[in-house]
């Protein structure tokens, strides 16, 4: 089987799992609150067969093998007893929130798995990752693996700080203190004003040392990364208005566009997969962690027909005790659904006619 076909299968399966997890969140929380689900479908209609029934819910297999859906009893009719629309506001709110939160939790889980396998870079520490032969650092006696602790008697707290101090002392003697095998050692050298191409002023490569952590210690860092992803998504419109981001970089992507990005990632991973299959897996897990968080957050946006749009209509009921008449809510969701379809058709067209350019 060719790599391109495998990539398509991987992408469809992984994105389908993220959509399945989203619907499973709605279903499980609705079940917990006593809201009856009439159908839980694997894939999208048309329906092929009914697989089985549990607690009054038909589990079905559908023709389009992608994701899943849950259809609650009385979704839009508060007159249907035991249905979603007739449940109290807190149960409806919890059921609607559960899908996006499941995606965000999935993203946190994927980030946590990656971090537990790769460790946490210590951004306030600098380690020598390489020394160019014949460079000032090599002639001074600095070795790969040395931990840089001071430069001109200033404590080193980042790679940027080291680069800044070196660039401001070109042609002048500087002193570096490193820790090697637990012992402090001091060196003096002169940064070059015109180093050879591909080398820095003193001829070193720097890196942040990595602290190994177990799965449970990695969870808070996974959560922090998910939060950083959300902040990046929120900041895009602001950066676009300021002109700090090109419109091409901020465009919406359809599943086809996301696949294009994934395909590019997989092509790069093919070069390391044979020697380091675990690293390739971790990069894929990271990619879908980002997608999962984005999927969860985007569904919380206050857009009609999305979970966030439905939540928006619950807020008046929570704060002022009055419910928006269902006929108005359903009409707005219908208009929102049609609008989303039109936007998705346009985005799909753009992704085919003007594919995203990846460097």
TORNU-531610 format. One record per residue (C-alpha): z negated, y, x; chain; residue in one letter. Coordinates in pm, whole numbers, plus 50000, padded with zeros to 5 digits. Example, Ala and Ser with C-alpha at 12.3 -4.5 7.8 and 13.67 -1.06 7.14 Angstrom:
2
@zz->49220, yy->49550, xx->51230, mol->A, type->A $
@zz->49286, yy->49894, xx->51367, mol->A, type->S $
***
This chain:
359
@zz->50000, yy->50000, xx->50000, mol->A, type->X $
@zz->50098, yy->50339, xx->50143, mol->A, type->X $
@zz->49841, yy->50601, xx->50240, mol->A, type->X $
@zz->49969, yy->50846, xx->49976, mol->A, type->X $
@zz->49919, yy->50595, xx->49694, mol->A, type->X $
@zz->49571, yy->50511, xx->49823, mol->A, type->X $
@zz->49488, yy->50881, xx->49836, mol->A, type->X $
@zz->49597, yy->50927, xx->49474, mol->A, type->X $
@zz->49389, yy->50627, xx->49363, mol->A, type->X $
@zz->49085, yy->50751, xx->49557, mol->A, type->X $
@zz->49115, yy->51099, xx->49412, mol->A, type->X $
@zz->49164, yy->50988, xx->49051, mol->A, type->X $
@zz->48877, yy->50740, xx->49076, mol->A, type->X $
@zz->48635, yy->50989, xx->49238, mol->A, type->X $
@zz->48717, yy->51279, xx->49004, mol->A, type->X $
@zz->48699, yy->51038, xx->48712, mol->A, type->X $
@zz->48348, yy->50937, xx->48819, mol->A, type->X $
@zz->48240, yy->51303, xx->48828, mol->A, type->X $
@zz->48372, yy->51354, xx->48475, mol->A, type->X $
@zz->48207, yy->51030, xx->48363, mol->A, type->X $
@zz->47873, yy->51142, xx->48508, mol->A, type->X $
@zz->47906, yy->51471, xx->48317, mol->A, type->X $
@zz->47956, yy->51295, xx->47983, mol->A, type->X $
@zz->47687, yy->51038, xx->48062, mol->A, type->X $
@zz->47440, yy->51325, xx->48103, mol->A, type->X $
@zz->47526, yy->51455, xx->47756, mol->A, type->X $
@zz->47500, yy->51106, xx->47607, mol->A, type->X $
@zz->47167, yy->51006, xx->47764, mol->A, type->X $
@zz->46987, yy->51330, xx->47681, mol->A, type->X $
@zz->47131, yy->51331, xx->47329, mol->A, type->X $
@zz->47008, yy->50973, xx->47287, mol->A, type->X $
@zz->46664, yy->51078, xx->47415, mol->A, type->X $
@zz->46652, yy->51354, xx->47152, mol->A, type->X $
@zz->46762, yy->51125, xx->46871, mol->A, type->X $
@zz->47110, yy->51271, xx->46837, mol->A, type->X $
@zz->47350, yy->50995, xx->46743, mol->A, type->X $
@zz->47670, yy->50952, xx->46942, mol->A, type->X $
@zz->47947, yy->50788, xx->46741, mol->A, type->X $
@zz->48164, yy->50704, xx->47043, mol->A, type->X $
@zz->48143, yy->50696, xx->47420, mol->A, type->X $
@zz->48490, yy->50654, xx->47562, mol->A, type->X $
@zz->48590, yy->50537, xx->47908, mol->A, type->X $
@zz->48908, yy->50730, xx->47984, mol->A, type->X $
@zz->49078, yy->50956, xx->47733, mol->A, type->X $
@zz->49247, yy->50869, xx->47400, mol->A, type->X $
@zz->49446, yy->50713, xx->47254, mol->A, type->X $
@zz->49195, yy->50432, xx->47216, mol->A, type->X $
@zz->49293, yy->50087, xx->47336, mol->A, type->X $
@zz->48999, yy->49868, xx->47236, mol->A, type->X $
@zz->48638, yy->49880, xx->47133, mol->A, type->X $
@zz->48428, yy->49716, xx->47406, mol->A, type->X $
@zz->48085, yy->49692, xx->47242, mol->A, type->X $
@zz->47828, yy->49888, xx->47042, mol->A, type->X $
@zz->47479, yy->50002, xx->47141, mol->A, type->X $
@zz->47239, yy->50184, xx->46908, mol->A, type->X $
@zz->47524, yy->50273, xx->46675, mol->A, type->X $
@zz->47752, yy->50403, xx->46948, mol->A, type->X $
@zz->48094, yy->50246, xx->46997, mol->A, type->X $
@zz->48189, yy->50214, xx->47362, mol->A, type->X $
@zz->48566, yy->50220, xx->47391, mol->A, type->X $
@zz->48836, yy->50179, xx->47651, mol->A, type->X $
@zz->49110, yy->50439, xx->47629, mol->A, type->X $
@zz->49466, yy->50462, xx->47753, mol->A, type->X $
@zz->49432, yy->50745, xx->48006, mol->A, type->X $
@zz->49217, yy->50600, xx->48289, mol->A, type->X $
@zz->49046, yy->50922, xx->48383, mol->A, type->X $
@zz->48688, yy->51032, xx->48318, mol->A, type->X $
@zz->48510, yy->50979, xx->47989, mol->A, type->X $
@zz->48404, yy->51155, xx->47670, mol->A, type->X $
@zz->48118, yy->51141, xx->47422, mol->A, type->X $
@zz->48164, yy->51222, xx->47055, mol->A, type->X $
@zz->47841, yy->51310, xx->46879, mol->A, type->X $
@zz->47790, yy->51273, xx->46510, mol->A, type->X $
@zz->47828, yy->51607, xx->46329, mol->A, type->X $
@zz->47916, yy->51802, xx->46644, mol->A, type->X $
@zz->48025, yy->52108, xx->46448, mol->A, type->X $
@zz->47866, yy->52051, xx->46108, mol->A, type->X $
@zz->47494, yy->52130, xx->46072, mol->A, type->X $
@zz->47503, yy->51961, xx->45732, mol->A, type->X $
@zz->47534, yy->51615, xx->45892, mol->A, type->X $
@zz->47187, yy->51468, xx->45928, mol->A, type->X $
@zz->47110, yy->51323, xx->46272, mol->A, type->X $
@zz->47406, yy->51500, xx->46427, mol->A, type->X $
@zz->47431, yy->51743, xx->46715, mol->A, type->X $
@zz->47481, yy->52060, xx->46510, mol->A, type->X $
@zz->47185, yy->51978, xx->46282, mol->A, type->X $
@zz->46942, yy->51920, xx->46571, mol->A, type->X $
@zz->46693, yy->52194, xx->46654, mol->A, type->X $
@zz->46793, yy->52459, xx->46905, mol->A, type->X $
@zz->46600, yy->52312, xx->47199, mol->A, type->X $
@zz->46751, yy->51966, xx->47157, mol->A, type->X $
@zz->47100, yy->52113, xx->47135, mol->A, type->X $
@zz->47033, yy->52329, xx->47440, mol->A, type->X $
@zz->46903, yy->52033, xx->47642, mol->A, type->X $
@zz->47195, yy->51813, xx->47542, mol->A, type->X $
@zz->47451, yy->52078, xx->47636, mol->A, type->X $
@zz->47282, yy->52160, xx->47968, mol->A, type->X $
@zz->47254, yy->51795, xx->48072, mol->A, type->X $
@zz->47624, yy->51745, xx->48150, mol->A, type->X $
@zz->47659, yy->52034, xx->48398, mol->A, type->X $
@zz->47319, yy->51955, xx->48549, mol->A, type->X $
@zz->47423, yy->51594, xx->48607, mol->A, type->X $
@zz->47722, yy->51722, xx->48805, mol->A, type->X $
@zz->47504, yy->51956, xx->49008, mol->A, type->X $
@zz->47254, yy->51676, xx->49074, mol->A, type->X $
@zz->47543, yy->51452, xx->49180, mol->A, type->X $
@zz->47653, yy->51721, xx->49424, mol->A, type->X $
@zz->47299, yy->51745, xx->49561, mol->A, type->X $
@zz->47290, yy->51365, xx->49599, mol->A, type->X $
@zz->47620, yy->51361, xx->49790, mol->A, type->X $
@zz->47506, yy->51645, xx->50017, mol->A, type->X $
@zz->47177, yy->51464, xx->50074, mol->A, type->X $
@zz->47356, yy->51143, xx->50175, mol->A, type->X $
@zz->47570, yy->51335, xx->50424, mol->A, type->X $
@zz->47274, yy->51522, xx->50574, mol->A, type->X $
@zz->47064, yy->51205, xx->50602, mol->A, type->X $
@zz->47344, yy->51048, xx->50807, mol->A, type->X $
@zz->47444, yy->51346, xx->51021, mol->A, type->X $
@zz->47116, yy->51536, xx->51060, mol->A, type->X $
@zz->47036, yy->51906, xx->51032, mol->A, type->X $
@zz->47175, yy->52151, xx->51290, mol->A, type->X $
@zz->46896, yy->52363, xx->51441, mol->A, type->X $
@zz->47066, yy->52701, xx->51420, mol->A, type->X $
@zz->46792, yy->52875, xx->51623, mol->A, type->X $
@zz->46843, yy->52645, xx->51925, mol->A, type->X $
@zz->47137, yy->52628, xx->52166, mol->A, type->X $
@zz->47242, yy->52325, xx->52366, mol->A, type->X $
@zz->47510, yy->52303, xx->52635, mol->A, type->X $
@zz->47781, yy->52076, xx->52493, mol->A, type->X $
@zz->48017, yy->52098, xx->52791, mol->A, type->X $
@zz->48064, yy->52265, xx->53130, mol->A, type->X $
@zz->48408, yy->52349, xx->53271, mol->A, type->X $
@zz->48464, yy->52225, xx->53628, mol->A, type->X $
@zz->48461, yy->52507, xx->53883, mol->A, type->X $
@zz->48315, yy->52755, xx->53637, mol->A, type->X $
@zz->48016, yy->52980, xx->53716, mol->A, type->X $
@zz->47794, yy->52753, xx->53506, mol->A, type->X $
@zz->47911, yy->52441, xx->53694, mol->A, type->X $
@zz->47865, yy->52605, xx->54035, mol->A, type->X $
@zz->47517, yy->52722, xx->53935, mol->A, type->X $
@zz->47418, yy->52364, xx->53846, mol->A, type->X $
@zz->47403, yy->52381, xx->53466, mol->A, type->X $
@zz->47474, yy->52043, xx->53305, mol->A, type->X $
@zz->47590, yy->51916, xx->52967, mol->A, type->X $
@zz->47285, yy->51846, xx->52752, mol->A, type->X $
@zz->47073, yy->52128, xx->52892, mol->A, type->X $
@zz->46883, yy->52325, xx->52628, mol->A, type->X $
@zz->46928, yy->52699, xx->52678, mol->A, type->X $
@zz->46597, yy->52880, xx->52614, mol->A, type->X $
@zz->46628, yy->53227, xx->52771, mol->A, type->X $
@zz->46899, yy->53460, xx->52898, mol->A, type->X $
@zz->46785, yy->53756, xx->53109, mol->A, type->X $
@zz->46428, yy->53671, xx->53004, mol->A, type->X $
@zz->46516, yy->53708, xx->52631, mol->A, type->X $
@zz->46445, yy->53409, xx->52408, mol->A, type->X $
@zz->46761, yy->53244, xx->52285, mol->A, type->X $
@zz->46770, yy->53218, xx->51904, mol->A, type->X $
@zz->47139, yy->53162, xx->51828, mol->A, type->X $
@zz->47480, yy->53097, xx->51984, mol->A, type->X $
@zz->47587, yy->53445, xx->51874, mol->A, type->X $
@zz->47303, yy->53597, xx->52074, mol->A, type->X $
@zz->47410, yy->53407, xx->52388, mol->A, type->X $
@zz->47774, yy->53512, xx->52349, mol->A, type->X $
@zz->47670, yy->53874, xx->52295, mol->A, type->X $
@zz->47448, yy->53890, xx->52607, mol->A, type->X $
@zz->47715, yy->53727, xx->52824, mol->A, type->X $
@zz->47993, yy->53956, xx->52700, mol->A, type->X $
@zz->47778, yy->54262, xx->52777, mol->A, type->X $
@zz->47716, yy->54150, xx->53134, mol->A, type->X $
@zz->48063, yy->54061, xx->53260, mol->A, type->X $
@zz->48070, yy->54092, xx->53638, mol->A, type->X $
@zz->47691, yy->54132, xx->53660, mol->A, type->X $
@zz->47436, yy->53874, xx->53763, mol->A, type->X $
@zz->47247, yy->53712, xx->53474, mol->A, type->X $
@zz->46966, yy->53456, xx->53470, mol->A, type->X $
@zz->46953, yy->53155, xx->53241, mol->A, type->X $
@zz->46658, yy->52927, xx->53176, mol->A, type->X $
@zz->46720, yy->52578, xx->53045, mol->A, type->X $
@zz->46510, yy->52274, xx->52962, mol->A, type->X $
@zz->46632, yy->51950, xx->53117, mol->A, type->X $
@zz->46440, yy->51626, xx->53064, mol->A, type->X $
@zz->46135, yy->51828, xx->52957, mol->A, type->X $
@zz->46142, yy->52049, xx->53267, mol->A, type->X $
@zz->46225, yy->52420, xx->53275, mol->A, type->X $
@zz->46491, yy->52522, xx->53526, mol->A, type->X $
@zz->46624, yy->52869, xx->53608, mol->A, type->X $
@zz->46977, yy->52956, xx->53720, mol->A, type->X $
@zz->47159, yy->53273, xx->53821, mol->A, type->X $
@zz->47532, yy->53332, xx->53782, mol->A, type->X $
@zz->47794, yy->53601, xx->53727, mol->A, type->X $
@zz->48007, yy->53591, xx->53406, mol->A, type->X $
@zz->48378, yy->53620, xx->53483, mol->A, type->X $
@zz->48572, yy->53918, xx->53354, mol->A, type->X $
@zz->48900, yy->53725, xx->53345, mol->A, type->X $
@zz->48824, yy->53356, xx->53290, mol->A, type->X $
@zz->49101, yy->53095, xx->53280, mol->A, type->X $
@zz->49267, yy->53039, xx->52942, mol->A, type->X $
@zz->49057, yy->52815, xx->52721, mol->A, type->X $
@zz->48734, yy->52887, xx->52908, mol->A, type->X $
@zz->48462, yy->53139, xx->52840, mol->A, type->X $
@zz->48310, yy->53387, xx->53082, mol->A, type->X $
@zz->48068, yy->53133, xx->53228, mol->A, type->X $
@zz->48257, yy->52817, xx->53128, mol->A, type->X $
@zz->48026, yy->52650, xx->52876, mol->A, type->X $
@zz->48060, yy->52502, xx->52531, mol->A, type->X $
@zz->47762, yy->52551, xx->52302, mol->A, type->X $
@zz->47629, yy->52361, xx->52004, mol->A, type->X $
@zz->47320, yy->52353, xx->51786, mol->A, type->X $
@zz->47114, yy->52040, xx->51848, mol->A, type->X $
@zz->47079, yy->51816, xx->51545, mol->A, type->X $
@zz->46749, yy->51698, xx->51400, mol->A, type->X $
@zz->46765, yy->51355, xx->51241, mol->A, type->X $
@zz->46611, yy->51336, xx->50893, mol->A, type->X $
@zz->46561, yy->51059, xx->50642, mol->A, type->X $
@zz->46699, yy->51060, xx->50288, mol->A, type->X $
@zz->46394, yy->51210, xx->50118, mol->A, type->X $
@zz->46353, yy->51486, xx->50378, mol->A, type->X $
@zz->46721, yy->51567, xx->50332, mol->A, type->X $
@zz->46690, yy->51631, xx->49956, mol->A, type->X $
@zz->46572, yy->51997, xx->49982, mol->A, type->X $
@zz->46856, yy->52069, xx->50223, mol->A, type->X $
@zz->47101, yy->51908, xx->49980, mol->A, type->X $
@zz->46967, yy->52136, xx->49709, mol->A, type->X $
@zz->47000, yy->52437, xx->49936, mol->A, type->X $
@zz->47362, yy->52353, xx->50009, mol->A, type->X $
@zz->47435, yy->52319, xx->49637, mol->A, type->X $
@zz->47281, yy->52662, xx->49581, mol->A, type->X $
@zz->47497, yy->52805, xx->49861, mol->A, type->X $
@zz->47804, yy->52661, xx->49688, mol->A, type->X $
@zz->47707, yy->52832, xx->49362, mol->A, type->X $
@zz->47654, yy->53165, xx->49541, mol->A, type->X $
@zz->47997, yy->53137, xx->49701, mol->A, type->X $
@zz->48161, yy->53076, xx->49363, mol->A, type->X $
@zz->47980, yy->53374, xx->49209, mol->A, type->X $
@zz->48074, yy->53599, xx->49502, mol->A, type->X $
@zz->48450, yy->53529, xx->49484, mol->A, type->X $
@zz->48532, yy->53787, xx->49210, mol->A, type->X $
@zz->48334, yy->54054, xx->49397, mol->A, type->X $
@zz->48507, yy->53975, xx->49727, mol->A, type->X $
@zz->48843, yy->53977, xx->49548, mol->A, type->X $
@zz->48778, yy->54324, xx->49401, mol->A, type->X $
@zz->48672, yy->54453, xx->49743, mol->A, type->X $
@zz->48985, yy->54312, xx->49901, mol->A, type->X $
@zz->48785, yy->54085, xx->50131, mol->A, type->X $
@zz->48958, yy->53776, xx->49990, mol->A, type->X $
@zz->49329, yy->53732, xx->49929, mol->A, type->X $
@zz->49427, yy->53650, xx->49571, mol->A, type->X $
@zz->49591, yy->53329, xx->49695, mol->A, type->X $
@zz->49255, yy->53216, xx->49834, mol->A, type->X $
@zz->49075, yy->53291, xx->49506, mol->A, type->X $
@zz->49325, yy->53135, xx->49265, mol->A, type->X $
@zz->49223, yy->52878, xx->49008, mol->A, type->X $
@zz->49319, yy->52519, xx->49083, mol->A, type->X $
@zz->49420, yy->52246, xx->48842, mol->A, type->X $
@zz->49344, yy->51882, xx->48926, mol->A, type->X $
@zz->49682, yy->51883, xx->49099, mol->A, type->X $
@zz->49577, yy->52172, xx->49321, mol->A, type->X $
@zz->49245, yy->52005, xx->49399, mol->A, type->X $
@zz->49438, yy->51690, xx->49486, mol->A, type->X $
@zz->49653, yy->51890, xx->49728, mol->A, type->X $
@zz->49337, yy->52003, xx->49909, mol->A, type->X $
@zz->49197, yy->51650, xx->49905, mol->A, type->X $
@zz->49524, yy->51508, xx->50036, mol->A, type->X $
@zz->49511, yy->51753, xx->50326, mol->A, type->X $
@zz->49152, yy->51650, xx->50401, mol->A, type->X $
@zz->49247, yy->51283, xx->50393, mol->A, type->X $
@zz->49542, yy->51337, xx->50625, mol->A, type->X $
@zz->49309, yy->51488, xx->50881, mol->A, type->X $
@zz->49060, yy->51206, xx->50828, mol->A, type->X $
@zz->49322, yy->50937, xx->50893, mol->A, type->X $
@zz->49312, yy->51033, xx->51261, mol->A, type->X $
@zz->48944, yy->50943, xx->51291, mol->A, type->X $
@zz->48910, yy->50678, xx->51021, mol->A, type->X $
@zz->49000, yy->50382, xx->51243, mol->A, type->X $
@zz->48746, yy->50472, xx->51510, mol->A, type->X $
@zz->48481, yy->50634, xx->51289, mol->A, type->X $
@zz->48515, yy->50511, xx->50928, mol->A, type->X $
@zz->48161, yy->50627, xx->50845, mol->A, type->X $
@zz->48248, yy->50985, xx->50946, mol->A, type->X $
@zz->48557, yy->50978, xx->50726, mol->A, type->X $
@zz->48344, yy->50860, xx->50433, mol->A, type->X $
@zz->48089, yy->51137, xx->50490, mol->A, type->X $
@zz->48361, yy->51404, xx->50491, mol->A, type->X $
@zz->48496, yy->51268, xx->50163, mol->A, type->X $
@zz->48143, yy->51264, xx->50017, mol->A, type->X $
@zz->48101, yy->51626, xx->50124, mol->A, type->X $
@zz->48432, yy->51724, xx->49960, mol->A, type->X $
@zz->48339, yy->51571, xx->49627, mol->A, type->X $
@zz->47990, yy->51715, xx->49652, mol->A, type->X $
@zz->48151, yy->52059, xx->49656, mol->A, type->X $
@zz->48378, yy->51967, xx->49364, mol->A, type->X $
@zz->48087, yy->51825, xx->49164, mol->A, type->X $
@zz->47877, yy->52140, xx->49203, mol->A, type->X $
@zz->48177, yy->52357, xx->49114, mol->A, type->X $
@zz->48247, yy->52143, xx->48806, mol->A, type->X $
@zz->47887, yy->52168, xx->48690, mol->A, type->X $
@zz->47860, yy->52541, xx->48745, mol->A, type->X $
@zz->48197, yy->52624, xx->48587, mol->A, type->X $
@zz->48095, yy->52437, xx->48273, mol->A, type->X $
@zz->47792, yy->52664, xx->48246, mol->A, type->X $
@zz->48005, yy->52977, xx->48232, mol->A, type->X $
@zz->47984, yy->53151, xx->47891, mol->A, type->X $
@zz->48339, yy->53060, xx->47792, mol->A, type->X $
@zz->48410, yy->52937, xx->47437, mol->A, type->X $
@zz->48478, yy->52561, xx->47416, mol->A, type->X $
@zz->48289, yy->52493, xx->47742, mol->A, type->X $
@zz->47923, yy->52389, xx->47748, mol->A, type->X $
@zz->47827, yy->52740, xx->47856, mol->A, type->X $
@zz->48011, yy->52888, xx->47558, mol->A, type->X $
@zz->47825, yy->52660, xx->47319, mol->A, type->X $
@zz->47496, yy->52748, xx->47487, mol->A, type->X $
@zz->47580, yy->53116, xx->47439, mol->A, type->X $
@zz->47579, yy->53064, xx->47061, mol->A, type->X $
@zz->47231, yy->52909, xx->47077, mol->A, type->X $
@zz->47079, yy->53217, xx->47245, mol->A, type->X $
@zz->47060, yy->53434, xx->46928, mol->A, type->X $
@zz->46877, yy->53149, xx->46759, mol->A, type->X $
@zz->46629, yy->53132, xx->47047, mol->A, type->X $
@zz->46564, yy->53506, xx->47087, mol->A, type->X $
@zz->46601, yy->53649, xx->46737, mol->A, type->X $
@zz->46564, yy->53338, xx->46523, mol->A, type->X $
@zz->46905, yy->53368, xx->46359, mol->A, type->X $
@zz->47185, yy->53118, xx->46391, mol->A, type->X $
@zz->47549, yy->53222, xx->46417, mol->A, type->X $
@zz->47726, yy->53085, xx->46105, mol->A, type->X $
@zz->47900, yy->52758, xx->46203, mol->A, type->X $
@zz->48235, yy->52869, xx->46063, mol->A, type->X $
@zz->48244, yy->53166, xx->46301, mol->A, type->X $
@zz->48122, yy->52960, xx->46596, mol->A, type->X $
@zz->48377, yy->52684, xx->46531, mol->A, type->X $
@zz->48658, yy->52937, xx->46495, mol->A, type->X $
@zz->48571, yy->53106, xx->46826, mol->A, type->X $
@zz->48549, yy->52768, xx->47000, mol->A, type->X $
@zz->48887, yy->52674, xx->46856, mol->A, type->X $
@zz->49043, yy->52995, xx->46988, mol->A, type->X $
@zz->48868, yy->52937, xx->47321, mol->A, type->X $
@zz->48998, yy->52582, xx->47338, mol->A, type->X $
@zz->49357, yy->52694, xx->47274, mol->A, type->X $
@zz->49317, yy->52970, xx->47534, mol->A, type->X $
@zz->49185, yy->52723, xx->47791, mol->A, type->X $
@zz->49481, yy->52493, xx->47725, mol->A, type->X $
@zz->49723, yy->52780, xx->47782, mol->A, type->X $
@zz->49543, yy->52879, xx->48104, mol->A, type->X $
@zz->49542, yy->52518, xx->48227, mol->A, type->X $
@zz->49915, yy->52482, xx->48158, mol->A, type->X $
@zz->49976, yy->52801, xx->48360, mol->A, type->X $
@zz->49749, yy->52686, xx->48644, mol->A, type->X $
@zz->49922, yy->52347, xx->48651, mol->A, type->X $
@zz->50258, yy->52523, xx->48663, mol->A, type->X $
@zz->50142, yy->52741, xx->48951, mol->A, type->X $
@zz->50016, yy->52439, xx->49145, mol->A, type->X $
@zz->50353, yy->52270, xx->49111, mol->A, type->X $
@zz->50578, yy->52575, xx->49153, mol->A, type->X $
@zz->50368, yy->52745, xx->49420, mol->A, type->X $
@zz->50151, yy->52480, xx->49589, mol->A, type->X $
@zz->49841, yy->52605, xx->49768, mol->A, type->X $
@zz->49909, yy->52665, xx->50136, mol->A, type->X $
@zz->49665, yy->52493, xx->50366, mol->A, type->X $
@zz->49644, yy->52585, xx->50733, mol->A, type->X $
***
